[in-house]
Amino acid sequence: MTVLDRLLLVLLALAGVIAGVGAILLGVAATGGAPPAWLLSVLVPGTAVYWWIGGVISVLLGLRFLAYRLRAAEPEHVSLSGEHGQIRISYETLRQLAVRAGRGIKGVHEFDARVRMGQAGLVFYTRVRAHPDTDLAQMSRDVQTAVKQYVERTAGVAVERVIVQVADIAGSAPRSARAWVE
């Protein structure tokens, strides 16, 4: 999320809170005795409850979006304890290790990976573009084994899963719609 996106989110949340408070005040004014003439032109008789409900929902949503970024961000690294202190390995470094291991597998033309923290270790989401006439099932198993072993051996972190998505075959042209001519 960019700075501009965050700024727009805060402005929208503040506008929602202000609009919600205004709607609640309209609902209060409509239910409290004889409302002023300008309010009668805005409100339809019997709609004060809807102004209350809409105002409360708007305030709650606005406050939720204001508090959205207050929670702690998920760390972009893995922490290990070393002999002389803490060791941090970034997700980008782990991704590069996985890419290095995956590109060395027979049948892989292009390889990319993403890293997320799982329950019992890291989860790697890999995307493979394979060479033609490759046993995709065997290549996928080889990718899983190679990435898991290489990252665990090199970085010393537990790998929970390696998910392989074979996205494309190299050298295959995208199919295009052709008109049948007779």
C-alpha positions in Angstrom: 0.0 0.0 0.0 1.5 3.3 -1.1 1.6 6.5 0.9 -1.1 8.0 -1.4 -3.3 5.0 -0.8 -2.9 5.4 3.0 -3.6 9.1 2.8 -6.8 8.5 0.8 -7.9 5.7 3.2 -7.5 8.1 6.2 -9.4 10.9 4.4 -12.2 8.5 3.4 -12.4 7.2 7.0 -12.5 10.7 8.4 -15.3 11.6 6.0 -17.2 8.5 7.0 -16.9 9.3 10.7 -18.0 12.9 10.0 -20.9 11.8 7.9 -21.9 9.2 10.5 -21.9 11.8 13.3 -24.0 14.1 11.1 -26.5 11.3 10.3 -26.8 10.5 14.0 -27.4 14.1 14.8 -30.1 14.3 12.1 -31.7 11.2 13.7 -31.6 12.8 17.2 -33.0 16.1 15.9 -35.8 14.3 14.1 -36.9 12.4 17.2 -36.5 15.2 19.7 -39.8 17.2 19.6 -40.6 19.6 16.8 -37.7 19.6 14.3 -36.8 22.9 12.5 -38.2 23.6 9.1 -35.0 22.9 7.2 -34.9 19.5 8.8 -38.4 18.7 7.7 -37.3 19.3 4.1 -34.5 16.7 4.5 -36.2 14.0 6.5 -39.2 12.0 5.5 -41.4 11.3 8.5 -40.6 8.0 10.2 -37.0 7.8 8.8 -35.2 8.9 11.9 -34.3 5.2 12.8 -32.7 4.8 9.4 -30.5 7.9 10.0 -29.5 6.5 13.4 -28.6 3.1 11.9 -26.8 4.6 8.9 -24.9 7.0 11.1 -23.7 4.3 13.6 -22.6 2.0 10.7 -20.7 4.9 9.0 -19.0 5.8 12.3 -18.0 2.2 13.0 -16.6 1.7 9.5 -14.7 4.9 9.6 -13.1 4.1 12.9 -12.2 0.6 11.7 -10.4 2.0 8.6 -8.7 4.6 10.8 -7.4 1.8 13.1 -6.5 -0.4 10.1 -2.8 0.4 10.0 -2.3 0.6 13.8 -1.8 -3.1 14.2 1.7 -4.4 14.0 2.8 -5.2 10.5 3.9 -8.7 9.7 7.7 -8.9 9.7 9.3 -9.4 6.4 12.1 -11.6 7.8 12.8 -14.8 9.7 14.5 -14.4 13.1 17.0 -17.0 14.3 19.0 -17.0 17.5 22.8 -17.2 17.1 25.7 -17.5 19.5 26.2 -13.8 19.7 22.7 -12.4 19.1 19.8 -12.5 16.8 20.0 -13.3 13.1 17.5 -12.0 10.6 17.1 -13.3 7.1 14.8 -11.4 4.8 12.0 -13.0 2.8 13.7 -11.6 -0.3 16.9 -13.5 0.5 14.9 -16.7 1.1 13.0 -16.1 -2.2 16.4 -15.8 -4.0 17.6 -19.0 -2.5 14.4 -20.8 -3.7 14.8 -19.3 -7.2 18.4 -20.5 -7.3 17.4 -24.0 -6.3 14.4 -24.1 -8.7 16.2 -22.9 -11.8 18.6 -25.8 -11.5 15.9 -28.4 -11.9 15.8 -30.2 -15.3 12.8 -29.1 -17.3 12.4 -25.7 -15.7 12.6 -22.8 -18.2 11.6 -19.9 -15.9 11.1 -19.9 -12.1 9.8 -17.4 -9.5 8.8 -17.8 -5.9 7.1 -16.0 -3.0 7.6 -16.6 0.7 5.1 -16.5 3.5 5.2 -17.7 7.1 3.2 -20.8 7.8 2.2 -22.6 11.0 5.3 -24.8 11.3 7.8 -23.0 9.0 8.0 -21.1 5.7 5.7 -21.7 2.8 7.0 -21.1 -0.7 4.6 -20.4 -3.5 6.5 -21.1 -6.8 5.6 -20.4 -10.4 7.2 -22.5 -13.1 7.4 -22.2 -16.8 8.4 -25.6 -18.1 10.3 -26.8 -21.1 8.1 -28.7 -23.7 8.0 -32.5 -23.4 8.8 -32.5 -19.6 7.2 -34.8 -17.1 5.4 -32.1 -15.2 4.6 -34.2 -12.1 8.2 -35.4 -11.7 9.6 -31.9 -12.3 7.2 -30.5 -9.7 8.3 -33.1 -7.1 11.9 -32.3 -7.9 11.3 -28.6 -7.5 9.6 -29.2 -4.1 12.5 -31.4 -2.9 15.2 -29.1 -4.2 13.7 -25.9 -2.8 13.0 -27.4 0.6 16.4 -29.0 1.1 18.4 -26.1 -0.3 16.6 -23.4 1.8 16.8 -25.6 5.0 20.4 -26.4 4.4 21.6 -22.9 3.4 19.5 -20.7 5.7 18.8 -23.1 8.6 15.1 -22.4 8.7 12.2 -24.9 8.6 10.3 -25.1 5.3 6.7 -26.3 5.9 5.5 -26.6 2.2 6.6 -25.8 -1.3 3.6 -25.2 -3.6 4.4 -25.5 -7.3 2.2 -23.9 -10.0 3.2 -24.9 -13.5 1.9 -21.8 -15.3 3.0 -22.3 -18.8 5.1 -24.3 -21.3 8.0 -22.5 -22.9 7.8 -21.9 -26.6 4.1 -22.5 -26.8 2.3 -19.6 -28.6 -0.9 -18.4 -26.9 -4.0 -19.7 -28.6 -5.9 -17.2 -30.7 -9.4 -17.4 -31.9 -9.4 -18.2 -35.6 -12.3 -17.8 -37.9 -13.3 -20.9 -39.8 -13.2 -20.4 -43.6 -14.9 -22.9 -45.9 
